[in-house]
Amino acid sequence: MNDLPTIGIDIGGSKIAAGLVDRDGRVVRRTQAATPSDGRDAILATAVRLGREVGAGSAVAGVGIGAGGVIVDGVVTSATTLLPGWAGTDLVRHFATALGTDTAAAINDVHAHGVGEAWCGAGAGASTVLVIAAGTGLGAVVVLDGKPLLGAHGTAGHLGHVNDPAAADLPCSCGAVGHLEAISSGYGIVQLYHRLGGDPRLTDARDLVARAATDPDAGQAVRTSATALGSAIGGLITIIDPDVVIISGGLSSAGHLWWDQLRTAAAAAALPLVARTPIVPAGLGADAGVIGAARFVRQTLGSVSVKGQS
Ligand SMILES: [Zn+2]
C-alpha cells in the first residue's frame, strides 16, 4: 500500500492543482484549472474532477487536500476571509466519497506548501524546517521530521497576525490593527508605500519592488517591510533553531534589496549561536502544495481512516 502513489490536490485562490505523486515525491501526472468564482460547490466539483483526472487508471493509496482556512481533522473550522460556506466543509469526507478512497487527509494550504518544501524542496534532508509563505498574505509553518506543527487548534504558524511596532495602526486582513501582515505581506508592502506618499496608481508588490532603486518611497517601503519580517524570522530562529529557513511566495523573488534587508535583520535579531542559520528561497515552485498534500496523506496511512467508514 505504501508503495502506491497518492493524489495531492492544492486548492488556491486563483487556481486548483492536482498531481499524482509517487512515494519519492515525484509528480508523475499533473493538471490544473482556474478556481471557479461561483462558490464553494463549484470549487469542490472542479477539485474532484482534477483529482479523478490525475488518478485515472492508477491504484492510489489515498488523497491529500491542501486548502485555505483553519483545518482540524479534515474539517474547515474557520475561514473568515474566504468564501461563504467554506467554514464547516468536511473536506476529508467529501473527497474520500467522491474519489472512492477510504484514506483521505486535509491540511491548510500554507502547511501543505511547507511539508512539500521540507520533503523534497529546499528543505530536503533537514529535520527542522521553518517555511515562511510571503505572498499576498503572510504565513509560516514549522516542519519537524516531515510533519507539520499544527498546534492545539490547527492555527500554528499564523506569522502574519503577530503584533509588530512598525505596523502601528495599519489595518490587517484579519480585522485587527498593527499586525506584521499589514506591513510585510505583498498587500502590506503596497499599503506601506502609499502611506509613505508613493504613487497611488501602483497596486502590485512586484511593480513596487522593481522601482525600489529609482523611487525613494518604494526603496523605503522595501527596507521597512523586509526588516520587520526579518526581525520576526530572527526571533523564530532563536525559538525553533531550524536547520534552514525557506521563503516561498511572491515576495521571495523580490530582489537583492529585500533579501539583504531580511537576512541582515534576521541575523541581528537572532541569538549569536543561530544567527548564521541559512535563509533560502523555496525550491519546488508551483508543485509544493500538491506534493505536500500528497505527503500529508501518506503520513496518515495505516493510522487514520475516514470518519464513519472505518
Ligand atoms: Zn491580522
Residues whose N, C-alpha, C, O or C-beta is under 5 A from the ligand:
A	BS01	ZN	G160 H161 C172 S173 C174 A176 H179
